[in-house]
Amino acid sequence: MNKMTFSFELVAAITAVAILQACANMAVKTQCATPKLDPDGGSGHVGGSIRVTISTTTMGASLRYTTDGSKPTSGYGTLIAAQSGSAPVPCVFGRTLKLQAIAFKPGWTDSAIAVGYYTASP
């Protein structure tokens, strides 16, 4: 009959490895789906606006968007507190506005930024 003996150090090392692996697996976050812009670009009449629907397939996510050239983050930009909503993009003569949108959700990684370009037509 073979006899196995384990030292306290060996048991402690095996336990430590198991705990570290479990923590590493918990640190992986799921990324929110990139928002969809509808329309994803276009033009409208000067002085008017283009109504852009912004949506994400990530259930329970919220959205933020910007039209001033800055990048939206989970804490910056106009908030759409749902996974779908609309944004009015003004049609300014001689300017092309860049709409940028992200999806975010607590415990998840922010989505990639969706980008659309909108111009004014005479």
N, C-alpha and C positions, 0 to 999 in steps of 0.2 A: 504494500500500500504506500503510495506516494503522499508525502505530507507537504502542503503549501503553506508558506508563511508570508504575510504581507507586513511590511514595515509601515509605521505611521506616516513616514515621508512619502511613500509610494501612494497610499490612499489619499493623502492631502493633495498630491500633485494631480492625480486622476480627477479628483473633485474640482480642483481649480480649473483644469482644462475644460471640463464639462460646463462650468459656470461661465467661463469666458466665451465659449462657443455659443451658448444660449444668449448671452448679452449681445454678441455680434449679430446674431440673427434678428434680434429685436430692433436693432438700430437701423435696419434697412427700411426705408420709407417708400411708399408707393407714390408715383408722380401723377398729378392730376392731368387729365387729357387736355391737349391744346384746344383753346376755344375755336369755334367756327364763326366766321363773319359772313353775314348774308345781307346785302351783296358784299363780296370780298374786295370791292373797289368800284369806282365809277365816277360819274359826274352828275351834277344837278344844277338847277338854275341859280344864278347869282342872287344872293339875298335869301335864298331858301335853305333847306337842309335836306340831307339824305338820312333816312331812318335806317340804321343798321341793327340787325338782330345779332346779338352775341350769345352763343350757347356753348355748353360743354357737356360731354357724356358722363362726366364724373358726378354720380349721385351725391347730393348734399353739398356740392361745392358752391362757392360764391365767385363773383367776377369783379374785376376792376379794369378800367380802361382810361387811356389818356389820349388827347389830341394835340397836346402842346409840344410834342417831340420828346418828352421824358418817358422813361420806361416805367410801366406800372409794376407795383409790388403788392404783396398782401396787405400792406399798410398805406399805400399811396395810389391815388387815382380815384376816379369816380366809381363809387361802389354800386354794384347790382347784387343785392343780397339774395340771390337765387341762382339756379344753374342756367337760367336763360332770361334775357331781357333785351331792351333796345336802347340804343344810344343815338341822339340826334347829332349829326356831323354837319356843322354850318358850311355853306358854300360861299367862300370868300373869293371875290374876283382877283385873279392873278396869283392865287395861292393853291398849293396842293397840301391838304391836311393828311397827316399820317395818323391813323387810329391804331393803337396798340392795346391788346387785351391779354389778361392772364386769368387762369382759374386757380383758386386756392381753397384749401380745406385744412382745418386743424389736424396735426399729426401726419400730414401728407406733404410731399415736396411740391412747390409751385409748378405750374405747367410751363411749357415753352411759351414764348410770346407770339400771339397771332398778329399779323400786320396787314392793314389795308390802306390804300391811297385813294383819296377822294378830292375831286377838283370841281371848280365852277365852270359852267359853260355859259356863253353869252345868250 
